[in-house]
């Protein structure tokens, strides 16, 4: 069997896509899998690192604030659609899987035009524009939240949850090794800050502006800044804490503080985290649910349909997280973090409530949906 998977732009699309590919390969070891991504985006590195082939399209998303730039976007979409059609024709997949992001719009439309069976994965509680655009062409749509009939035909919906990185679920992690990896103290509570794979300006500014207060509160911090923000943050911290190193290479280790542009050992980071500050992307939320981690979610305002706010609200309404809106983060985020990490009863309640929302084996469930559609097509 052959499967084409398309989506990307951020880790929130890429890591679930890899998990689905791994699940398909586990069930069908001899299957062929090809990814279609956007040139210049992180999937062009992460997918080959995971052991899969990828082809890139020269495509970008719509500019919601600068409409005049969309003429070029439309032109590039048409070019990408034509290229995608050639890719699909040559690869001849049994099923094409769209995991979101603008690149999947071109790839899935191309697949539909060639009568390839399409399965979509919608991660968010508020459907994205790409999947709404593609829904009529899809045979099945795998979702992570109840109530998605608002956006999609009910007969097409399968409630699967969102796939997560499998390594973070490793229950055999050596805790001592985890603390040593980050050069932290196992006797102290730990705050983990992850602003998404690209980093989060507001979260970074809030933490940097209040780092002294955080480090005086007798707990320690693991902080993923994002590649773009790391050099300036590292420079600021070195000057503030009189660090002698002149380079801005990641990671930076100061007493009770580990700062990196990207944390590859997220299994270690999650394992020792008592509280997590995060954006409210669907993948991040799914990981927090499965790991039962108390969290403070700061939804990004720079996403389509404000879907991160809706994701966070779906948890906050069930007392499963603390929601801090982006425009309030610099004023209240640090205080909320300090108050929460010191409140054992609140930590217990948040942990219990968020775990109730977890979906286990989501990637395997999606793989089964894909395989069912492939077999149905072959029978026809």
Phi, psi and omega in degrees: 000154179235137180228132175253129181239132181225142179153170179152203184103316179222166177299333180297335174262325188288310184296319174298322179299318178295320179298320178295317179299316179298320180294320177297317181292330178294320181278321181238081186303332183265007181290155175256135182231129177234132176262148171238122182232187180256127179304138178087354180259168191295339179296334181292344174256315187292322183294311176300324178299331179275358175096020182239153176278145179220144174243137184258145173247146176274087188216151174217163183282170178293142174270106184284338182257338181237081187301326184298334180285348185286346175298317178291322179300315180296317179300314180294327178296317180297317177298318181292322178299317180296317179294318180299322180298320178294319179298313181296317180300315183289322182280327178054063181287154173284323178218141173252134185242121179256124183251013177099167187092150188297332181295330181290337178298313180292315184294317182287323176296321178296317179297318180298322181295339180255017176061032174275137178295135184242134171239129178254151171239115177256115187276332193262163178283344176238111190303139179284160184297324181295312182290328175295323179295325185265347192306320183295335181271350186275147174276318178221150179231114181272126186234166183245355184227149172291161173081015183282001174296344175299333187245330188231157176298128188303321184294342181269345189278134173231123181277108185240339191082177181258136175293150177231168175296123187293331183295334182287345181268005181296113182275356182261020182294135175280111184298321180301317178296323181297313178296320180294324179303319181264004179057046183241170186264122183290348181271354183251152173289155186232132174257123178255129181241118181227107183269032183085167184295335182263352183091162183225111185304312184294316179297315180300316181294322179296315181292314181297321181290343183232022185296323179299316179297320179297313185286344175277353188267017173063034166222175186239164191229132167250124191228113173265114188270336193091147186299321185294322187269344189299311185304314182292320179294317179298317179299315180298315182292322180295319177294319183292321185250019173054046177278137187280333184300136181263351181270156178252040180280145179272141002268169175246126181242119175236160181307124180068014183215125175238121183237130180217154176290323178212136181257108179281330180272059182292337175298318176294315184298311179297321185300322185259000182282132174267329176219142178239127169261128186209159162294175185248038174294153186299319181294317178300316180297318179298320178295317179298321179296312182295328182265358178056045183265126172301138188216159167239118183258132178241092184299138175287134176276354187260042180230159183295140177056018180052038189294333180293325177297317179295321176301311183295319180297325180297332176274316182299324179294342179252018180053043182248359176197170170252127181259125174240117180291149188306318184288349179257354189300315183297332181275321192236350187300311183298316179297318178299319181294314180297313180299317184292313186293341179265358184250091185299324181294317179293322177300317181296316181296313180297319179297314181295319184288322181287330179293331179296340184264004185282144172246122178272150173057038182298318181298320179294321179295318178294319178301321178295320177299314180299314181295322177299318179292324178294317181292322179297320179294318182291329177295319179297000000 
